[in-house]
Structures are given as C-alpha cells and as structure tokens.
Amino acid sequence: MVGLARIGRETRRGKRHKTFYATAPVGDMDRRADIEVETLLKIVLVLVVVWIGLEIVESIIDFVFGPFKSVFGLIIIVVIVLWLLDRI
C-alpha cells in the first residue's frame, strides 16, 4: 500500500492496533486549494449573472402568469390526486 496514509494507534511496544489505510493517496490530499483566485472570481461572476437572469425571468413569468398562480396550484393538486386515484 504505497502512497496511502496509514492510520492506527501505537501501543507502548510500538505495535499498531486496528491499522487501516486511508482511501485517498497522500499526494492528492494537498491539491484542495489549487484553484486560482481569478478562476474562482470568474465562477462567482457567472453564478451571479445566472442568478440575476433567473430573477428577471421570474419577474416576467410572475407578471404574465401572476393572476393565474392559484389556478395553476389547483390544477397541480387535481392532477396529483387523480394520479394517486389511478384516474389518469
């Protein structure tokens, strides 16, 4: 088991009890922070743009279908009940 972290406890005589090996190789454990700051900022920027876009789409849909919200909820409830009663 070369390259794997050995986990166990030492006794007074230097023997290990309940020895097992970690699943990740030791060399891969220090690669968590290899992402650059610019890349991280680009990811955050894209996520914010997507968030703003979804807010705009939500406001348009709310403006168009706003009066019909309760009707859509009622239709969804009726469809689910009919599905559960095997009528659909």
The 8 nearest C-alpha neighbors of each residue, nearest first, counted from 0:
[[1, 3, 2, 20, 4, 5, 24, 21],
 [0, 2, 3, 24, 4, 25, 5, 20],
 [3, 1, 24, 25, 0, 4, 26, 23],
 [2, 4, 24, 25, 1, 0, 21, 20],
 [5, 3, 21, 20, 25, 6, 2, 24],
 [4, 6, 20, 19, 3, 21, 7, 18],
 [5, 7, 19, 18, 20, 4, 21, 8],
 [8, 6, 18, 17, 15, 16, 19, 5],
 [7, 9, 15, 16, 10, 6, 17, 18],
 [8, 10, 15, 13, 14, 11, 7, 16],
 [11, 9, 13, 12, 14, 15, 8, 16],
 [10, 12, 13, 9, 14, 15, 8, 16],
 [13, 11, 10, 14, 9, 15, 16, 8],
 [12, 14, 10, 11, 9, 15, 8, 16],
 [15, 13, 10, 9, 12, 16, 11, 8],
 [14, 16, 9, 8, 7, 18, 10, 13],
 [15, 17, 18, 8, 7, 14, 9, 10],
 [18, 16, 7, 19, 15, 8, 6, 9],
 [17, 19, 7, 16, 6, 15, 20, 5],
 [20, 18, 6, 5, 17, 7, 21, 4],
 [19, 21, 5, 4, 6, 3, 22, 18],
 [20, 22, 4, 23, 3, 5, 19, 6],
 [21, 23, 20, 24, 3, 4, 25, 19],
 [24, 22, 21, 25, 3, 27, 28, 4],
 [25, 23, 3, 2, 26, 27, 22, 4],
 [24, 26, 28, 3, 27, 2, 4, 23],
 [25, 27, 24, 28, 29, 2, 30, 23],
 [28, 26, 25, 29, 24, 30, 23, 31],
 [27, 29, 25, 26, 30, 31, 24, 23],
 [28, 30, 27, 31, 26, 32, 25, 33],
 [31, 29, 33, 27, 32, 28, 26, 34],
 [32, 30, 29, 33, 28, 34, 27, 26],
 [31, 33, 34, 30, 29, 35, 36, 28],
 [32, 34, 30, 31, 35, 29, 36, 38],
 [35, 33, 32, 36, 38, 39, 31, 37],
 [34, 36, 38, 37, 39, 33, 32, 40],
 [35, 37, 39, 38, 40, 34, 41, 33],
 [38, 36, 40, 39, 35, 41, 34, 42],
 [39, 37, 41, 35, 40, 36, 42, 34],
 [38, 40, 36, 42, 37, 41, 43, 35],
 [39, 41, 37, 43, 42, 38, 44, 36],
 [42, 40, 44, 38, 39, 43, 37, 45],
 [41, 43, 39, 45, 40, 44, 46, 38],
 [42, 44, 40, 46, 41, 45, 47, 39],
 [43, 45, 41, 47, 42, 46, 40, 48],
 [46, 44, 48, 42, 47, 43, 49, 41],
 [45, 47, 43, 49, 44, 48, 50, 42],
 [46, 48, 50, 44, 49, 45, 51, 43],
 [49, 47, 45, 51, 50, 46, 52, 44],
 [50, 48, 52, 46, 47, 51, 53, 45],
 [49, 51, 47, 53, 48, 52, 46, 54],
 [52, 50, 54, 48, 53, 49, 47, 55],
 [53, 51, 49, 55, 54, 50, 48, 56],
 [52, 54, 56, 50, 55, 51, 57, 49],
 [53, 55, 57, 51, 52, 56, 58, 50],
 [56, 54, 52, 58, 57, 53, 59, 51],
 [57, 55, 53, 59, 58, 54, 60, 52],
 [58, 56, 54, 60, 55, 59, 61, 53],
 [57, 59, 61, 55, 56, 60, 62, 54],
 [60, 58, 62, 56, 61, 57, 63, 55],
 [61, 59, 57, 63, 62, 58, 64, 56],
 [60, 62, 65, 58, 64, 59, 63, 57],
 [61, 63, 59, 65, 60, 64, 58, 66],
 [64, 62, 60, 61, 65, 59, 66, 58],
 [63, 65, 61, 67, 66, 60, 62, 68],
 [66, 64, 61, 62, 67, 68, 63, 60],
 [65, 67, 64, 68, 69, 63, 62, 70],
 [66, 68, 70, 64, 65, 69, 71, 72],
 [69, 67, 71, 70, 65, 66, 72, 64],
 [68, 70, 72, 71, 67, 73, 66, 74],
 [69, 71, 73, 67, 72, 68, 74, 66],
 [72, 70, 74, 68, 73, 69, 67, 75],
 [73, 71, 69, 75, 70, 74, 76, 68],
 [72, 74, 70, 76, 71, 75, 69, 77],
 [75, 73, 71, 77, 76, 72, 78, 70],
 [74, 76, 72, 78, 73, 77, 71, 79],
 [75, 77, 73, 79, 74, 78, 80, 72],
 [76, 78, 74, 80, 75, 79, 81, 73],
 [77, 79, 81, 75, 76, 80, 82, 74],
 [80, 78, 82, 76, 81, 77, 83, 75],
 [79, 81, 83, 77, 82, 78, 76, 84],
 [82, 80, 84, 86, 78, 83, 79, 87],
 [81, 83, 79, 85, 87, 80, 84, 86],
 [82, 84, 80, 85, 81, 79, 86, 87],
 [83, 85, 81, 82, 86, 80, 87, 79],
 [86, 84, 82, 83, 87, 81, 80, 79],
 [85, 87, 81, 84, 82, 83, 80, 78],
 [86, 82, 85, 81, 84, 78, 83, 79]]
